[in-house]
């Protein structure tokens, strides 16, 4: 799972409605065995 977003906490984003904030969640339900640093990982 990965969560990527933008969050501006400042006067401009709290007082006016000219700023935009966004967030995206990426979730992959398929698991695969793989190797990382010569060790097996999911």
Order of alpha helices (4+ residues) and beta strands (2+ residues): beta-alpha-beta-beta-beta
